[in-house]
């Protein structure tokens, strides 16, 4: 079920997001699910768990209640490395060489389908 | 030179998605945090009115359905907290703020479930209204939120259909059973219409949310969609919608309907609905009572790590 709670007149649209919490926050895990044989694992969300075993059990309950997967991976979120968008743009641009593409080569019609 | 803000808006305007590591305006991030946190809290609190009937469901079949539905609501809350965390907030802090009564959730859960027909009616109307809203949100500009909504919508369809089917059974049953269904509709109709929020003219943030494509359809338009869809379904059940002004308008091609009691609406939003205090107190107590389980899980993980197991 859903939706934003309407703002009362004069109420700030900003909510508190920090609070004192008790105990240890559980580490975060990223969850990847293989929907069926023949396709790759796809990232589906994240969850919190104390260790890999309980992370897998939670992943099964949270993300595959209706047989959405035949295989599940969990990876500690802190172990993921990535390009930030700005770096990624540079990285992708340097690979934009048209001679790498099949469409860069003209083949005479009489040769037929290639 | 294109500014970051222009680049952001261009992505949104092109119907592309904004992803967690993209630059985004501070107000966009804050609006989403508020909306996704409230949405997540709503799913979690939403387990209570239905959980109230698990032990008293009239058959094993209905009990199993209800448990699966309540488990789904927990799952939806978890998908949404997961989406909120991509915006740089912590789940345990959001929960703590809910327990302290500093965060709100959908007002519909501040009404009590008084008879068994309430459970079917919630599936039909409350989940029906939620689907109308959430189908729109699958097209929201923020990627993780939109993706979560796709999963949720699939499962909500089960929620709505099981509810309506349960009402068909009641309405084909005894006079008493049908009276239960009518009583439930009488109590849930108006709160369900309130789920779409204030009139567009009163809705302070609609314009900005529409420009950011967080919101795609206005409150009044969604409410009209819901009424048009629901009236024939009530007719099929042979139930009477408690609105003397409800009638088909040939010119508009829509149903006209009466005015919501906005005083009641704001009373519940501000915390004085029939169940506001109970819901938060129950959630906070469950969290407190589970403290030893969380501590034990941490201790177990530490012990295993010390012993060199994975």
Interface residues (C-beta under 8 A of the other chain):
Chain A: X1 X2 X3 X4 X5 X6 X7 X8 X13 X14 X15 X16 X17 X18 X19 X20 X21 X22 X23 X24 X25 X26 X28 X45 X46 X47 X48 X50 X51 X52 X53 X54 X61 X62 X63 X65 X66 X82 X84 X85
Chain B: X19 X21 X22 X23 X30 X31 X33 X34 X35 X37 X38 X39 X42 X43 X46 X68 X71 X72 X73 X75 X76 X78 X79 X82 X83 X85 X89 X90 X91 X92 X93 X94 X96 X97 X100 X102 X103 X104 X105 X106 X107 X108 X109 X126 X127 X129 X130 X133 X134 X137 X148 X155 X156 X195 X196 X197 X198 X203 X204 X205 X266 X269 X270 X291 X294 X295 X297 X298 X300 X301 X304 X305 X310
